[in-house]
Amino acid sequence: MTLRFSFCVMLYVFAACTAKKQNEKPEIEDIPASGLSGKELSIAHCSRCHGYVNPELLPKSSWQEVLPAMGHRMGIYSSGSRPDSLFDGGTSGARVREADIFPEKPILAREDWIQLVNYYLDNAPDTIPPPLRKSPIRIGLKHFKYKEIAVSHRPALTSLVKILPNRRGIVYGDGKSGRNLLTFLDADLRENYSLPLQSTPVQFYEKDSAIYLTTVGKGVFPTDAAEGTLQRLTKNGAAPGYQPGAVAIQYLRRPVSMAYGDLNQDGLDDVVACEFGNQTGQLAWYPSNGRGGYDNKRILREKPGAITAIVKDANRDGLLDIYVLMAQGDEGVFLYENQGKGTFREKRLLSFLPLNGSQYIELADFNKDGFDDIVYVCGDNADKTPIQKNYHGIYIYLNDGKSNFTQSYFYPLNGAYKAMVRDYDLDGDLDIAAISFFPDYLRYPEESFIYLQNKGNLKFDDYSFPEAAKGRWVVMDAGDLDADGDVDLVLGSFVYFLPQGDTTGLGKKWLSTSPSVIVLENTIR
């Protein structure tokens, strides 16, 4: 599940990493000016927490939206006092208050704040033109057949899709608040049954006879409430299908992804939980207790934004390590090297700007040297800076064999959300299927799905299909749906948000016509 909807990608810029305790903060008038220039102030406050963002990366209009939100992180409020509107109701807001995300009192002088703001507004461009493609995307997929399912829960709010192997069909989730559904389709794409849920499903994991469902909470939207769960599904007696069973892990803060593997070498699969959260969150792992549940969590990183985790032995020492993509401010790829006995050492592999909108990673050996490379996807634009960005897209970082990674390929894709690496055409090399949730619908609506066919030496031909704009694709899965030996694709549409400034009419059309799920059936076999 890569459904992010952060709405606060830039809120970490200039975060007060070195702020004192609240009762030690003087009033703004009592803080002497530092004497630093606007640029020096921006570097001092920004780069301590994440990659430095130059003023030129956003137009003035965007900075005018972003700067007040930055000020809140430093205790600077237009009314002079911290407004309650910064906090959600209930436990979500209480958790943010407790974390001291928004200081009651300022942590820098008024003159310094004005200097900093003026530096950004004076140096930002008036506008930033949208990125234009150098060549058109080829329309028509050579060996995929487009299919729509007959059962759609309109308007489509698809929150997960999963192909079940051995011709057992598809599972997909619908994330409407208050009427969440998990729908099971057979191999012919007909509905078997739908299971009502109390929480929005975002990931379906099946191993042997065990089925675990990750639920994010009461909806996919930003929250710090600990309402997410990892729940077991059990056979529904003599009736077809499954029913909700015991909760294996509860009180998760907006979990968007889980990864499974035996991290402590006891023969049981443990769980790595990406609790994306919103203002707060964490990355943690839970040892299996051998009874379908998990013991107390072990925190790996106590920050929000964990969005993808992969469990794999990175250094070939026989111990499973953890690759993690972090979004939400301090964006990057981290490796947690297993030291044995349940301990891990953090190593930062890649760093990205907070504007990247990091979404997804996969591991794949593109140059066939025996080492896993990183495929990185960025393009989340559900924030205060929803302009198209020429660095959004799909990246390949090659591994030198010592977990040092170098960018070796980039495919620009507005609003890229996920990319799945497989040998789709069965020619012996790795291709890429990708979706975008924020494509340029006005100029390039076909960007919502891209198939990159590998031509060798990290060169790819790009393709889409004529029906690509029939939905707004947010989730995707790859697998052999019809058990014929090739890899099919399933895409899920989420149309709650209409494209900003949409003049195409697509948004309104989706509300009544977008399918929940489509299938791209691989016909190469």
SULFENGI-V928144 format. One record per residue. N is the residue number from 0. PHI is phi in whole degrees, -180 to 180 (NA if undefined). PSI is psi in whole degrees, 0 to 359 (999 if undefined). D_FIRST is the distance of its C-alpha to the first C-alpha in Angstrom with 2 decimals. Layout:
BEGIN
N,PHI,PSI,D_FIRST + N,PHI,PSI,D_FIRST
END
This chain:
BEGIN
0,NA,122,0.00 + 1,-119,15,3.77 + 2,-69,114,5.73 + 3,-106,298,8.55 + 4,47,61,11.89 + 5,-77,319,13.95 + 6,59,12,17.34 + 7,-151,38,19.00 + 8,-57,320,18.42 + 9,-91,2,22.17 + 10,-69,346,23.06 + 11,-89,351,23.44 + 12,-63,133,26.11 + 13,62,26,29.39 + 14,-60,146,27.98 + 15,-86,77,30.91 + 16,-65,333,30.06 + 17,-109,23,33.64 + 18,-63,147,34.39 + 19,-81,172,36.94 + 20,-61,153,36.76 + 21,-56,319,37.20 + 22,-74,358,40.79 + 23,-104,359,41.70 + 24,-88,122,40.64 + 25,-77,166,43.65 + 26,-65,159,43.88 + 27,-62,326,43.12 + 28,-67,338,46.82 + 29,-88,351,47.54 + 30,-89,121,45.27 + 31,-73,148,47.32 + 32,-64,146,46.08 + 33,-80,337,44.98 + 34,83,2,46.90 + 35,-81,156,43.95 + 36,-76,168,43.15 + 37,-59,319,40.10 + 38,-65,316,38.51 + 39,-62,321,39.39 + 40,-65,318,37.93 + 41,-64,320,34.61 + 42,-66,318,34.42 + 43,-63,319,35.47 + 44,-88,333,32.88 + 45,-88,308,29.92 + 46,-73,352,29.95 + 47,-72,338,30.16 + 48,-111,334,26.54 + 49,-169,182,24.81 + 50,-59,142,25.80 + 51,-73,134,28.65 + 52,-106,116,28.12 + 53,-73,148,31.21 + 54,-58,329,32.53 + 55,-68,349,32.60 + 56,-81,347,28.82 + 57,-134,148,28.76 + 58,-74,165,31.42 + 59,-55,318,33.62 + 60,-59,323,32.01 + 61,-71,317,28.62 + 62,-62,327,30.39 + 63,-65,335,32.20 + 64,-84,321,28.92 + 65,-78,319,27.50 + 66,-58,316,30.72 + 67,-60,323,31.22 + 68,-66,324,27.75 + 69,-63,316,28.74 + 70,-58,323,31.99 + 71,-60,326,30.37 + 72,-70,344,29.00 + 73,-113,16,32.65 + 74,76,25,34.21 + 75,-110,117,35.52 + 76,-129,142,35.53 + 77,-61,328,37.47 + 78,-83,350,39.11 + 79,94,346,40.14 + 80,-138,158,38.22 + 81,-70,120,34.62 + 82,-80,146,33.51 + 83,-67,340,31.79 + 84,-65,347,29.57 + 85,-71,344,27.46 + 86,-115,134,26.21 + 87,-65,165,24.19 + 88,-78,166,26.02 + 89,70,208,25.76 + 90,-69,333,24.14 + 91,-62,308,21.67 + 92,-65,322,24.69 + 93,-62,322,26.70 + 94,-66,321,24.26 + 95,-68,319,24.38 + 96,-59,314,28.16 + 97,-63,327,28.46 + 98,-79,353,26.55 + 99,59,44,29.09 + 100,-69,319,26.64 + 101,-114,102,29.26 + 102,-61,148,32.76 + 103,-69,326,35.56 + 104,-124,153,37.92 + 105,-67,156,37.71 + 106,-118,11,37.60 + 107,-148,163,39.41 + 108,-71,152,42.51 + 109,-59,318,42.58 + 110,-61,322,44.24 + 111,-66,319,41.49 + 112,-63,316,38.79 + 113,-63,319,40.83 + 114,-59,314,41.36 + 115,-63,312,37.69 + 116,-61,314,36.84 + 117,-63,325,39.73 + 118,-61,317,38.73 + 119,-71,315,35.38 + 120,-69,327,36.86 + 121,-73,332,39.87 + 122,-107,356,37.96 + 123,-82,146,35.05 + 124,-72,158,35.61 + 125,-67,318,36.26 + 126,-142,160,33.66 + 127,-126,116,31.27 + 128,-66,148,31.35 + 129,-67,148,28.16 + 130,-68,137,27.55 + 131,-111,144,29.23 + 132,-77,141,28.58 + 133,-76,334,31.37 + 134,-148,151,31.16 + 135,-71,152,29.69 + 136,-76,135,26.69 + 137,-72,132,28.05 + 138,-100,127,27.39 + 139,118,122,27.17 + 140,-99,123,25.19 + 141,-64,324,27.81 + 142,-135,39,26.23 + 143,-130,140,23.48 + 144,-113,127,24.36 + 145,-78,132,22.61 + 146,-139,139,22.13 + 147,-105,146,21.11 + 148,-85,154,20.53 + 149,-80,336,23.19 + 150,-102,109,21.17 + 151,-128,141,19.33 + 152,-101,83,18.78 + 153,-83,147,20.11 + 154,-67,143,19.38 + 155,-68,123,16.01 + 156,-127,58,13.16 + 157,-69,126,10.56 + 158,-111,347,7.36 + 159,-160,151,6.22 + 160,-137,142,8.55 + 161,-148,126,10.06 + 162,-85,127,13.50 + 163,-92,129,15.92 + 164,-69,171,18.58 + 165,62,41,22.32 + 166,56,41,22.35 + 167,-102,3,20.70 + 168,99,209,18.70 + 169,-134,144,15.24 + 170,-114,135,13.15 + 171,-141,149,11.37 + 172,-108,147,10.73 + 173,-118,130,12.61 + 174,-104,33,12.23 + 175,-71,126,15.90 + 176,-59,128,17.24 + 177,89,346,19.83 + 178,-148,58,19.10 + 179,-72,141,15.65 + 180,-134,146,15.71 + 181,-118,113,14.28 + 182,-108,132,16.16 + 183,-107,126,17.40 + 184,-111,148,19.07 + 185,-83,181,21.66 + 186,-64,339,22.16 + 187,-93,11,24.19 + 188,68,26,21.39 + 189,-98,149,23.40 + 190,-72,128,22.13 + 191,-84,306,22.88 + 192,-171,165,21.96 + 193,-125,138,19.60 + 194,-109,114,18.90 + 195,-67,142,19.17 + 196,-130,157,17.15 + 197,-86,345,18.06 + 198,-139,159,14.62 + 199,-76,122,11.45 + 200,-80,138,9.22 + 201,-130,345,5.43 + 202,-153,135,5.75 + 203,-118,120,9.12 + 204,-125,130,11.20 + 205,-130,128,14.76 + 206,-144,124,17.60 + 207,56,237,21.20 + 208,-99,1,21.83 + 209,-94,135,19.23 + 210,-127,127,16.12 + 211,-122,136,13.75 + 212,-118,123,11.39 + 213,-89,128,9.35 + 214,-118,139,10.30 + 215,-88,341,9.92 + 216,136,208,13.53 + 217,-84,9,15.68 + 218,168,170,13.45 + 219,-85,356,10.67 + 220,-83,162,13.51 + 221,-56,134,14.83 + 222,-162,156,16.50 + 223,-112,9,17.86 + 224,-70,139,18.66 + 225,-87,70,17.90 + 226,-113,1,16.73 + 227,-83,157,13.51 + 228,-144,162,14.12 + 229,-114,114,13.55 + 230,-119,139,15.62 + 231,-81,145,17.44 + 232,-107,139,18.13 + 233,-124,157,21.73 + 234,-61,141,23.89 + 235,-88,59,25.48 + 236,57,228,29.03 + 237,-84,348,30.90 + 238,-77,160,28.70 + 239,-70,150,25.98 + 240,85,203,22.42 + 241,-124,167,20.90 + 242,-140,156,21.23 + 243,-61,134,19.64 + 244,-112,212,21.26 + 245,-68,149,21.70 + 246,-85,118,19.30 + 247,-79,319,18.77 + 248,-137,134,17.58 + 249,-127,176,18.02 + 250,61,43,18.44 + 251,-94,141,15.15 + 252,-90,95,14.72 + 253,49,62,11.51 + 254,-72,130,9.28 + 255,-111,346,5.66 + 256,-160,147,5.68 + 257,-127,149,8.82 + 258,-130,147,11.19 + 259,-125,143,14.38 + 260,171,161,17.92 + 261,-85,93,21.52 + 262,-82,336,21.93 + 263,-113,12,25.36 + 264,57,43,26.91 + 265,-108,9,27.81 + 266,85,5,26.52 + 267,-122,146,23.58 + 268,-76,123,19.83 + 269,-93,175,18.74 + 270,-126,133,15.35 + 271,-103,123,13.94 + 272,-107,122,12.07 + 273,-92,94,10.35 + 274,-91,90,11.86 + 275,-59,320,11.24 + 276,63,215,13.95 + 277,-146,277,15.90 + 278,-82,330,19.40 + 279,-122,172,19.01 + 280,159,182,16.43 + 281,-168,165,16.48 + 282,-114,128,15.40 + 283,-148,161,17.06 + 284,-126,152,17.65 + 285,-126,118,19.15 + 286,-69,140,21.85 + 287,-70,142,22.10 + 288,-97,2,25.25 + 289,80,2,25.76 + 290,-122,23,25.82 + 291,89,358,22.23 + 292,-122,189,21.65 + 293,-139,147,21.30 + 294,-80,183,23.81 + 295,-57,145,23.77 + 296,-69,154,21.16 + 297,-117,116,22.15 + 298,-79,131,21.01 + 299,-99,320,20.31 + 300,-150,119,19.77 + 301,-97,63,20.53 + 302,-141,155,18.95 + 303,-75,164,16.02 + 304,108,359,13.26 + 305,-63,125,11.68 + 306,-128,333,8.29 + 307,-143,136,8.31 + 308,-130,143,10.86 + 309,-133,127,12.93 + 310,-99,120,15.90 + 311,-163,152,18.93 + 312,-80,101,22.64 + 313,-77,323,23.04 + 314,-109,8,26.80 + 315,60,40,27.88 + 316,-104,8,29.55 + 317,88,358,28.24 + 318,-111,138,25.86 + 319,-77,130,22.08 + 320,-104,178,20.77 + 321,-131,119,17.43 + 322,-92,137,16.04 + 323,-138,135,13.93 + 324,-98,124,12.92 + 325,-106,134,14.11 + 326,-115,198,14.00 + 327,67,53,15.98 + 328,110,273,19.50 + 329,-84,77,20.31 + 330,-85,142,17.88 + 331,171,173,18.10 + 332,-106,129,17.30 + 333,-120,147,18.84 + 334,-116,125,20.12 + 335,-102,103,21.03 + 336,-82,125,23.99 + 337,-72,119,24.90 + 338,-97,3,28.49 + 339,86,158,28.97 + 340,58,31,29.62 + 341,78,17,26.21 + 342,-114,151,26.64 + 343,-137,149,24.72 + 344,-115,128,25.89 + 345,-84,135,23.74 + 346,-134,124,24.26 + 347,-81,124,22.95 + 348,-95,318,22.44 + 349,-142,148,21.60 + 350,-124,143,21.96 + 351,-134,158,20.85 + 352,-71,154,22.14 + 353,-67,348,20.51 + 354,-82,349,20.70 + 355,-62,324,18.37 + 356,66,55,15.16 + 357,-60,138,13.32 + 358,-126,323,9.79 + 359,-166,149,9.24 + 360,-136,153,11.72 + 361,-136,160,13.03 + 362,-107,136,16.47 + 363,-162,145,19.11 + 364,-96,95,22.90 + 365,-79,326,23.99 + 366,-100,8,27.62 + 367,55,42,28.17 + 368,-101,4,29.68 + 369,89,2,27.96 + 370,-119,142,25.66 + 371,-73,127,21.93 + 372,-94,168,21.26 + 373,-110,127,18.22 + 374,-100,121,16.37 + 375,-119,135,15.11 + 376,-123,130,13.52 + 377,-137,145,14.48 + 378,168,10,15.03 + 379,-66,124,13.69 + 380,-121,19,16.79 + 381,-88,65,16.09 + 382,-148,201,18.74 + 383,-86,3,22.52 + 384,-130,61,22.94 + 385,-81,40,21.58 + 386,-91,154,23.90 + 387,-71,140,23.04 + 388,-124,133,23.15 + 389,-76,359,24.63 + 390,-106,5,22.56 + 391,-78,138,19.15 + 392,155,210,18.03 + 393,-117,128,17.47 + 394,-118,148,19.42 + 395,-119,125,20.73 + 396,-112,119,22.27 + 397,-84,143,24.77 + 398,-94,131,25.55 + 399,-84,5,29.25 + 400,95,351,29.02 + 401,-122,24,29.26 + 402,62,33,25.73 + 403,-107,130,27.02 + 404,-120,136,24.95 + 405,-125,131,26.46 + 406,-62,127,24.99 + 407,-127,353,26.35 + 408,-158,145,24.54 + 409,-146,129,23.01 + 410,-116,114,22.05 + 411,-69,129,22.08 + 412,-149,107,19.45 + 413,-55,128,19.41 + 414,67,28,16.09 + 415,-58,139,14.12 + 416,-123,327,10.32 + 417,-159,148,9.46 + 418,-142,127,12.14 + 419,-115,125,12.56 + 420,-97,120,15.95 + 421,-151,165,18.14 + 422,-89,81,21.82 + 423,-70,327,21.44 + 424,-98,6,25.17 + 425,55,40,26.35 + 426,-106,7,28.73 + 427,97,356,27.93 + 428,-124,174,25.83 + 429,-98,127,22.21 + 430,-105,173,20.88 + 431,-134,130,17.74 + 432,-110,132,15.78 + 433,-137,151,14.03 + 434,-123,157,12.91 + 435,-129,135,13.92 + 436,-94,341,13.26 + 437,-128,57,16.54 + 438,-73,174,18.97 + 439,-84,87,22.70 + 440,-65,332,23.23 + 441,-71,314,26.94 + 442,-97,321,27.76 + 443,-137,67,25.04 + 444,-61,336,22.95 + 445,-69,349,22.34 + 446,-63,345,20.12 + 447,-64,339,17.18 + 448,-141,133,16.98 + 449,-132,133,18.71 + 450,-112,119,19.85 + 451,-103,108,21.52 + 452,-89,124,24.16 + 453,-72,124,25.51 + 454,-107,5,29.24 + 455,99,151,29.87 + 456,56,40,30.40 + 457,57,39,27.07 + 458,-117,136,28.13 + 459,-135,144,25.97 + 460,-98,136,26.84 + 461,-103,141,24.36 + 462,-138,155,24.04 + 463,-137,188,22.43 + 464,-131,154,23.40 + 465,-59,330,25.60 + 466,-91,13,23.22 + 467,-57,327,20.38 + 468,-89,13,21.11 + 469,-77,348,21.04 + 470,-150,174,17.58 + 471,-113,97,15.23 + 472,-79,125,12.29 + 473,-123,336,8.93 + 474,-133,156,6.69 + 475,-155,148,8.52 + 476,-139,154,9.62 + 477,-126,137,12.99 + 478,178,173,15.58 + 479,-90,88,19.12 + 480,-65,319,19.03 + 481,-103,10,22.85 + 482,56,41,23.85 + 483,-108,5,26.04 + 484,96,2,25.05 + 485,-122,173,22.97 + 486,-102,120,19.30 + 487,-97,169,18.06 + 488,-129,145,15.10 + 489,-128,131,13.26 + 490,-120,141,12.01 + 491,-117,140,10.97 + 492,-104,140,12.88 + 493,-132,112,12.65 + 494,-119,24,16.21 + 495,-62,318,16.80 + 496,-93,129,17.66 + 497,-86,146,20.50 + 498,-58,134,20.95 + 499,-61,131,23.26 + 500,66,24,26.82 + 501,-65,123,25.99 + 502,-115,9,29.31 + 503,-89,340,28.09 + 504,84,358,27.74 + 505,-64,317,24.36 + 506,-57,310,22.68 + 507,-66,326,25.20 + 508,-66,320,25.19 + 509,-59,324,21.49 + 510,-56,328,22.01 + 511,-111,344,24.25 + 512,-122,344,23.55 + 513,-66,129,19.95 + 514,-69,150,18.66 + 515,-65,320,15.47 + 516,-142,142,14.79 + 517,-126,160,16.81 + 518,-121,135,17.60 + 519,-107,97,19.06 + 520,-80,122,21.30 + 521,-73,123,22.62 + 522,-106,13,26.42 + 523,-69,340,27.64 + 524,-128,999,28.60
END
